[in-house]
Amino acid sequence: MNTANTALLSVQHLSWHADSQLILDDISFTIKKGSFTGILGPNGAGKSSLLRCLYRYVKPDSGSVQFNQQDIWQQYDAYQYAQDIAVVLQETPTHFNLTVHDVVALGLLPHKGLFTREQASDRLKIDCAIKQVGLADKNLQNFEHLSGGEKQRALIARAIVQTPSLLIMDEPTSHLDVRYQIQVIELAKSLGITVIASFHDLNLASAMCDQLLVLDKGKLVEQGSPQAVITSEMLSNVFGVCAQVSLHPQHKVPHISYFYGYDIKEKTAESRALPHV
Ligand SMILES: Nc1ncnc2c1ncn2[C@@H]1O[C@H](COP(=O)(O)OP(=O)(O)OP(=O)(O)O)[C@@H](O)[C@H]1O
């Protein structure tokens, strides 16, 4: 298959400095239309910085980000790009006195502008999205009174209303309990659009993603399928942990069991000797 035709996003030789420190170092990858990509890496590896470059919040010092074969800085304006990209961040924004309906309606802003009145067709779209994320009974509730998981689902509903081609999520599950973590990622996956999300839960990323990118100290050190990327060597080299990688009993994707209280080198050698499930 010709990847040039199926790539929605292409990042080439992207580098970015902040305070004269190199934060992102010569990063190149492509994202296929309709795929779900996970960005992994230890604290401070550059995941959020990379995502900020993708949603046009930060301009790289060198290299390019192409969306639909067009450079997002040279050939798109901010307004046009905002129509195509939806962003869900880990810290939910404060929306004082806005109902769930009002927050979800904000997804229409990039298409309509601030002072356009809501029409019946808009209301239908908003209600459908709220139903899709399972919040129909909270429609008129104050957004601030939702639980963390419900807030994330409302923000995904806002993204659904926006009808983007690409959904970018920066650690969308970091404050959620395990049920909401799975629910929020499965919901994003069910939209059938291209999704890029950063993760700290490597097993969740392995289960949900088609492609993984691993950052370490600003460099892209691994990329490929979960099968190719999630290995005990990578976990030792990048995350500094001892772990055994086996197959998940349900989906047969790599599943990590962490070891505790061992010296990394000693345990990595030992775990290699263990039979994989
Ligand atoms: N605007 C900035 N000015 C200076 N340093 C920055 C800026 N943005 C990011 N950094 C630095 O870049 C490095 C990468 O930060 P980033 O938030 O991208 O990492 P991350 O992989 O998302 O980390 P975490 O998993 O902890 O959220 C950190 O050392 C951070 O302090």
The ligand as an SDF file (V2000), in Angstrom:
LIG
                    3D

 31 33  0  0  0  0  0  0  0  0999 V2000
    7.7330   25.8110   27.5430 N   0  0  0  0  0  0  0  0  0  0  0  0
    8.7360   25.1270   28.1010 C   0  0  0  0  0  0  0  0  0  0  0  0
    9.8110   25.7880   28.5950 N   0  0  0  0  0  0  0  0  0  0  0  0
   10.8550   25.1150   29.1360 C   0  0  0  0  0  0  0  0  0  0  0  0
   10.9030   23.7660   29.2580 N   0  0  0  0  0  0  0  0  0  0  0  0
    9.8680   23.0710   28.7950 C   0  0  0  0  0  0  0  0  0  0  0  0
    8.7260   23.6980   28.1910 C   0  0  0  0  0  0  0  0  0  0  0  0
    7.8470   22.7340   27.8250 N   0  0  0  0  0  0  0  0  0  0  0  0
    8.4070   21.5600   28.1770 C   0  0  0  0  0  0  0  0  0  0  0  0
    9.6090   21.7680   28.7560 N   0  0  0  0  0  0  0  0  0  0  0  0
   10.5280   20.7190   29.2450 C   0  0  0  0  0  0  0  0  0  0  0  0
   10.5740   19.7130   28.2390 O   0  0  0  0  0  0  0  0  0  0  0  0
   10.6810   18.4280   28.8220 C   0  0  0  0  0  0  0  0  0  0  0  0
    9.5620   17.5540   28.2660 C   0  0  0  0  0  0  0  0  0  0  0  0
    8.3250   17.9890   28.8190 O   0  0  0  0  0  0  0  0  0  0  0  0
    6.9550   17.3200   28.4040 P   0  0  0  0  0  0  0  0  0  0  0  0
    5.8850   17.9480   29.2330 O   0  0  0  0  0  0  0  0  0  0  0  0
    6.8160   17.3960   26.9360 O   0  0  0  0  0  0  0  0  0  0  0  0
    7.2180   15.8190   28.8460 O   0  0  0  0  0  0  0  0  0  0  0  0
    6.1970   14.6170   28.9980 P   0  0  0  0  0  0  0  0  0  0  0  0
    6.8260   13.4450   28.3350 O   0  0  0  0  0  0  0  0  0  0  0  0
    4.8400   15.0110   28.5440 O   0  0  0  0  0  0  0  0  0  0  0  0
    6.2370   14.4150   30.5810 O   0  0  0  0  0  0  0  0  0  0  0  0
    5.1360   13.8540   31.6330 P   0  0  0  0  0  0  0  0  0  0  0  0
    5.0100   12.3950   31.3830 O   0  0  0  0  0  0  0  0  0  0  0  0
    5.8110   14.1370   32.9520 O   0  0  0  0  0  0  0  0  0  0  0  0
    3.8750   14.6370   31.4490 O   0  0  0  0  0  0  0  0  0  0  0  0
   10.6150   18.6250   30.3370 C   0  0  0  0  0  0  0  0  0  0  0  0
   11.9140   18.6130   30.8320 O   0  0  0  0  0  0  0  0  0  0  0  0
   10.0070   20.0130   30.4810 C   0  0  0  0  0  0  0  0  0  0  0  0
   10.4440   20.6370   31.6560 O   0  0  0  0  0  0  0  0  0  0  0  0
  1  2  1  0
  2  3  1  0
  2  7  2  0
  3  4  2  0
  4  5  1  0
  5  6  2  0
  6  7  1  0
  6 10  1  0
  7  8  1  0
  8  9  2  0
  9 10  1  0
 10 11  1  0
 11 12  1  0
 11 30  1  0
 12 13  1  0
 13 14  1  0
 13 28  1  0
 14 15  1  0
 15 16  1  0
 16 17  2  0
 16 18  1  0
 16 19  1  0
 19 20  1  0
 20 21  2  0
 20 22  1  0
 20 23  1  0
 23 24  1  0
 24 25  2  0
 24 26  1  0
 24 27  1  0
 28 29  1  0
 28 30  1  0
 30 31  1  0
M  END
$$$$
